[in-house]
Amino acid sequence: MEFKIEGKSIVTLGYKKGERSSVISTDIHLKIPKELDEDMYFNKEGLPNKEGTKALSQCFIQGLVANIHQAHQKGLRDSAEHLRYVISELERGFIQVSDVSKRNIDE
């Protein structure tokens, strides 16, 4: 059996003239095919459970890996430098205070 899952991340940025943009919020969403059992991926509130979180993480990880490879193959960015950048941004993101809540995302 072959199926596709989709992980969606929508980043809302704020910008003031003369300054760098900053992240205001990030909304995430997991979409699975109707052939899969939703109870395996979502809790009663509709948020990803343990397996859903794993699936969503894999969507984002594989997307990052593909983006890094693509950028390297096109000569846009060295893959090792790109990976160091991703790790640095992950570290920076964990320093910031985060408020996790459920929101509806347009699909």
N, C-alpha and C positions, 0 to 999 in steps of 0.2 A: 504494500500500500504506500502510496506517495501522497503527501498533502503539504499545504503551505500554511504557515502561521505568520502573522504580521505584528510587529512591534512598532508603535508609533510614538514619537516624541515631538512635542510642540513647545518651543521655547519662546517666551515673551520677554523682549528686551526693552530696557529704558535707555534713552540717549539724551544727553545735554550737549549743546554745541561746545566744542573744544575739549570734550572728555570722551573717554572710551565708553562704549555701551556696556551695560551691566544686566545680568539676568534678574528678572523680576519673578518669573515663575516658570516651571517646567511641568507640563501635563504629559502623562504617559497612558498608553492604552494597548491592551493585548487583544488581538482578533484571531479567533480560531475557526476552522471550518465547521459547518453544521454537523458533519459526520462524527466529530469528536464529542465526548461527554463533557459538557460545561462544568459539571460538578468536580471533575478531575483538575480543573484549572482555576476555578473561581470560588470564593466563599459566598455565604448567603447575602452579603452586602454588594456582591458583584465585583469585588476587588480580587486581584490575583492571589491565590493561595500559594503554598509552597511550590507545587509543580508549575503553576502559572508564573510565579516569580522566576523560576528556573528557565521557563520557555521565553519569557520576556528578556531576561538577561542574555540568553543565547542569540535572540534577534539582534540586540544592540551590539554584542561582541562580534558576531559574524559580519554585521554591517560595518563596524570599525575596521575589522581585518580586511574586508573587501575594499574599503575606501583607502586604506594605507597601501595595499597592493596596487590598486588602480593609479594612485598618485605617483607611486614609484615607477610603474611601467610607463607612464606618460611623461616622466622626467620632471614632474611638478614638485616633488619633495622626496628626499632620501627616506627610506622606510625606517631606518633605525632612529633618525632624528624625529620623524613623525611619531613613532611609538613613544619616545621620551616625552614629547609634547603631550600626548594623550595621558600618560601616567601623571605628568605634572598637573594637568587640568583636573584629573580625578582627585588628586591630593588636595588641590585648591578648593574643589567643590565640597569636600568633606569638612573643611574648616568652617564653611558658611553654615548658619543656622537654617534648618529646613523644616517646613511645615507640610506634612503629607496629608492630603485629604482627597476625597473622591469628587471628581468633576466630570461633567459630560463633555466629550470631545466630538466635534462634527466629524463624521466618517466619510 
